Amino acid sequence: MTIELIILGITVGTLSGFFGIGGGTVTVPLLLYLGFGIKEAIGISVMQMVAGSLMAAFIHQKNKTYEMDDIKYFGFGGLAGAMIGGVLVKMLNVSILEWAFLGIVAFTLGRLAFSSPSPTRSEVVNHPLYVAIGSGIGIFSGMLGVGGSILMTPILVSFLGFELKKASAVGLFFVVFTSISAFITFGMLGMLNWYAGVIMAVSSLAGIGLGIWLVHKTHLTHYKQILVFFYILIFSLTAYKLIAG
């Protein structure tokens, strides 16, 4: 199982850096296939996201992909929301979590498929709105072990006028806040598999830089097409797992 976790960690790290996701959209369904339970898989995913998102945020800040003064407000909202979501995991039925995860992927896929990768409106800068959006997404993030970028990216592109690649980078920055909040909450509730989580977290660091490098080498239109295909794949894998039981 250790080798499988290392390979999964490197793969998730690369995908995380490229797609601007925390990694939960990939990690959770694949861990289910490896035999982990949904709640255990969510805890492992959270640990991986803490390490991966911090590394990615450092790289993007160094590359000046975005201005920290504005986007930090998404993170402030995400802190509280993810903590609430982490508590709800302990209370809700497993099947509710699984179908909620599938619903989020479906929503994201629909928004991305019909949105333009280039801005069609001026970028909205509204700090209270950023906090509100971060709080709402943070709740889903803490509940489902996803960093939140799976929802953040289409919202930024479709409603707030962000360019797609920048939105992906901001979404991954948001994961720093939600993953740390969820990590603390899961730890307090005794819901972390430390062995598997540490292996995933350390392994994912090797792929983060590669993924971000690939983003800058990919044409914007092609990037959107790849992103949509990626969400179709995740949706299909998760749906098959749930339907097959």
FENHUDA-V352037 format. One record per residue. RES is the residue in one letter. PSI is psi in whole degrees, 0 to 359 (999 if undefined). NEAR is the number of other ideal C-beta (glycine too) atoms within 10 Angstrom. D_LAST is the distance of its C-alpha to the last C-alpha in whole Angstrom. Layout:
BEGIN
res->{RES,RES}
psi->{PSI,PSI}
near->{NEAR,NEAR}
d_last->{D_LAST,D_LAST}
END
This chain:
BEGIN
res->{M,T,I,E,L,I,I,L,G,I,T,V,G,T,L,S,G,F,F,G,I,G,G,G,T,V,T,V,P,L,L,L,Y,L,G,F,G,I,K,E,A,I,G,I,S,V,M,Q,M,V,A,G,S,L,M,A,A,F,I,H,Q,K,N,K,T,Y,E,M,D,D,I,K,Y,F,G,F,G,G,L,A,G,A,M,I,G,G,V,L,V,K,M,L,N,V,S,I,L,E,W,A,F,L,G,I,V,A,F,T,L,G,R,L,A,F,S,S,P,S,P,T,R,S,E,V,V,N,H,P,L,Y,V,A,I,G,S,G,I,G,I,F,S,G,M,L,G,V,G,G,S,I,L,M,T,P,I,L,V,S,F,L,G,F,E,L,K,K,A,S,A,V,G,L,F,F,V,V,F,T,S,I,S,A,F,I,T,F,G,M,L,G,M,L,N,W,Y,A,G,V,I,M,A,V,S,S,L,A,G,I,G,L,G,I,W,L,V,H,K,T,H,L,T,H,Y,K,Q,I,L,V,F,F,Y,I,L,I,F,S,L,T,A,Y,K,L,I,A,G}
psi->{330,315,317,320,322,313,317,320,315,317,313,321,316,314,323,313,324,313,353,34,157,329,346,330,335,314,311,306,323,324,328,319,332,355,2,150,163,318,322,319,321,317,317,317,318,318,319,320,326,308,312,318,325,317,315,319,321,316,315,323,321,324,358,46,328,169,118,329,327,311,347,336,332,317,321,316,322,329,309,317,317,326,319,316,321,323,321,331,320,336,332,156,145,317,328,317,316,314,328,319,315,320,321,317,319,317,313,316,315,318,317,322,329,13,157,135,336,147,135,1,167,145,127,126,106,102,316,321,320,318,316,315,316,321,314,314,325,325,312,323,311,328,322,0,20,148,337,341,336,335,323,314,307,329,316,319,314,327,335,4,24,145,146,313,322,319,321,319,318,320,320,327,319,327,330,313,311,323,321,317,314,323,315,316,314,322,318,330,0,38,25,134,96,320,305,322,317,318,314,316,310,318,324,335,330,333,344,307,320,317,316,322,319,326,314,343,356,132,145,314,317,325,316,317,318,320,315,316,320,315,327,318,313,319,315,316,316,317,317,318,317,317,320,341,999}
near->{11,10,8,14,21,16,11,23,28,19,18,29,28,21,23,31,28,22,26,30,34,34,36,31,31,23,31,25,26,19,27,18,12,13,9,20,12,19,17,18,23,27,26,30,30,36,27,34,35,23,22,33,29,17,23,29,22,13,17,22,13,8,11,8,21,17,10,12,9,14,22,17,19,28,24,16,25,35,19,18,28,33,20,15,26,29,17,17,22,12,8,14,8,11,10,12,19,18,14,13,25,19,13,22,24,14,14,25,20,14,17,21,14,10,19,14,18,11,15,9,10,8,13,12,14,12,15,9,15,24,20,15,24,27,18,16,28,32,22,21,34,30,25,28,33,33,37,37,32,29,23,32,29,24,18,27,26,17,14,20,15,24,16,23,20,19,26,27,27,25,29,33,27,34,34,24,26,38,31,20,25,38,20,16,21,26,15,12,14,8,17,19,19,11,12,24,23,17,22,27,23,17,22,32,17,15,22,28,16,13,23,23,13,16,17,9,7,15,9,13,12,10,19,20,14,13,25,17,11,18,23,14,14,24,19,12,17,21,15,11,17,15,8,6,4}
d_last->{22,25,26,23,23,26,25,23,25,28,26,24,28,29,27,27,31,31,29,30,26,26,23,20,19,19,18,15,13,15,15,11,11,14,13,14,12,13,16,17,16,18,21,21,21,24,26,26,27,30,31,31,32,35,36,35,37,40,40,40,42,45,44,45,42,42,45,43,46,43,40,40,40,36,36,37,35,32,33,33,30,28,29,28,25,25,26,23,20,21,22,18,15,12,10,14,14,11,12,16,15,14,17,19,19,19,22,24,23,25,28,28,28,31,33,36,36,40,41,42,44,45,43,43,44,44,43,42,39,38,38,36,33,33,32,30,28,28,26,23,24,24,21,18,20,21,25,26,27,24,26,29,30,30,32,34,35,34,36,38,40,39,39,35,36,38,35,32,35,35,31,31,34,32,30,32,33,29,28,31,31,27,28,31,29,26,29,30,27,27,23,24,23,27,27,24,25,29,28,26,28,31,30,29,32,33,32,33,36,35,33,35,38,36,36,39,40,37,39,38,37,35,33,32,30,29,27,26,24,23,21,20,18,17,15,14,12,11,10,8,6,5,5,4,0}
END
